[in-house]
Amino acid sequence: IRRKLLGKIVSFFETGQCPVVLHGMGGIGKSTLAAQYASVYGDRYETVLWMNCENGFSLACADDSFWRISNLRFDDERFRSVKKYAEKKIQILSETAGRESMLLILDACDFLSDPLMSLLFSVPADILVTTRVSPLSWTGAMPDSCAALPVPETGFEEDEEWNAFASETPERERLTEFRNVFGGNLLAVGLALRNGTTLSLRTYLRRTRLNKEERRILLTMAAAPSGEMPQTLLLALSGSNEHYVQTLGLRGLIQFSGQDTALIRMHPLIREAVRQQFHLSLSSFSFAIRNMADLIFNAWERDDESNRKMEPYVREVLRLFPHPLYWLAEDLDVLVTFLWIQGYFEEALEYSRKLFSACLRHYGEYHDLTGYMALRSGAVCRNAGKLEESDKWFLKAWDYLQNADNSDTDEPHRMLYRIEANTRMCIRAVELGEKEQALAYNQRATEFAEKLRNHYSEGIPGYRGDPCLEYPYKLMERGEVFLAFGDIHQAAVFADAGFQELGRLHTAEYRQNEFLFLKIRILLAQGEHGKALPLARRTLENALRYRGTHSREPLRAMELIG
């Protein structure tokens, strides 16, 4: 018998604090403690009534099988609903409790709200409640006299086995912190840790009723670096809402920190238990991968500060899941692209090669996605300065895409792949001094881009970007080809045309930089240094804002200014 706890309950009732709420994780003896109180102190009351409330107060009160009132039966015409019948029984219960001393035990109240909560808690009796939910979640329904008694935080001092273990373990401080912060079953956690497992916490997670949204929040937190994440990011990645975050906080599974609960933390013990119990894997985490890809897809158009805040979360995801799945290749490629934009070229290249291998194993060589992943690996290599390797990747991608199924060349995703393939081959032809070949590749890419602009201006299902952006870029790239071969007039014509097309779209200022770089080089080739200088300064400001000092774009701008 937990005498200290029973003494606290007696003290609460004697000082008018009611109801007394016994709360804590499942399986630690809350119902047993309530039964012990009824057994030891039941003779103080004229009536002791026990109600199992796991299905809500309405059904518990309306059930005549264990609480029957003479001359009162449920009747559809009289009461119309179970709730109305329950309200009538509670009214009679209140009248009875006003005439005689009564102990009312409400067991298994494991819910966040109930329409009859305020009414039932107002019954003038000693009310003892057991719940896995913190009574803080019942704000508004609880009377001011309520007393909350967190069962796990007391009683262990009376347990000889716990005292023996805690006195000899170096983990005592860590476990005590866990108890103080989360109110977990310290004895079970301690005994489990002695064997190097988190079995007791996994048992807690199994016993706790969690819906899909709550599980997604826990999985998202379990993948967070250092077990912490801003609440806004947590909601974006989990696809859940603040209500479920608050619920998990009340259950002690996550902790709030910072102004306006802005930062969410998860204890390392709970994080490991969540990973084990809910089998954290790339497949079970795919919802967050896709949400993260949606969030960072337009990294080029986000300012450098925002991108830097996302860096640790993107890197942690790719570290946790080193073996990519082919069906998540395009989503994971967005994360890889983000990495090399932020300057993590080696990490990006290593994972990009894995993405290509995953698609090659599943689809074979001559498939659109295999070819596209080869293009992406080539792009990472090129931006990392590995030009020879990038050349090999681009040639491989060209071979795969040229020999893939081309029965539906107007399929939008297929057109996107071929735009990029022709663009890469165009750049390669320029570097080899093959003007006509470069223009031919650009022409094919431009034709596909024009089709996308004309037929998919509202977007492409499953594609995060704006397909209309492809067309102004192809015009600009045609200007690049002419400039490379000394045709300054034609270069200026296509640079202006591309910049005008871009102006019709809603894009961030940074995208203009690529077009402005071309215009500056054309002006310099024409000897118009006075006109080039303000544009160069403008590109430098944009580059510093969007790419920061770690990127090569500010260097390009400064070279043009200098």
Buried (B, 14 or more C-beta within 10 A) or exposed (E): EBEEBBEBBBEBBEEEBBBBBBBBBBBBBBBEBBBBBBEBBEEEBEBBBBBBBEEBBBBBBBBEEEBEEEEBEBEEEEBEEBBEBBBBBBEEBBEBBEEEEBBBBBBBBBBBEBEBBEBBBBBBBBBBBBBBBBBEBBEEBBEEEBBBBBBBBBBBEEBEEBEEBBEEBEBEEBBEEBBEEBBBBBBBBBBBBEEEBBBBBBBBBEEBEBEEBBBBBBBBBBBBBEBBBBBEBBBBBBBBEEEBBBBBBBBBBBBBEEEEBEBBBBBEBBBBBBBBBBEBBBEBBBBBBBBBBBBBBBBBEBBBEEBEEBBEBBBBBBEBBEEBBBBBBBBBBBBBBBBBBBBBBEBBBBBBBBBBBBBBEBBEBBBBBBBBBBBBBBBBBBBBEBEEBBBBBBBBBBBBBEEBEEEEEEEBBBBBBBBBBBBBBBBBBBEEEBBEBBBBBBEBBBBBBBBBBEEBEEEBEEBBEBBBBBBBBBBBBBBBBBBBBEBBEBBBBBBBBBBEBBEEEEBBBBBBBBBBBBBBBBBBBBEEEEEBBEBBBBBBBBBBBBBBEEBEBBEBBBEBBE
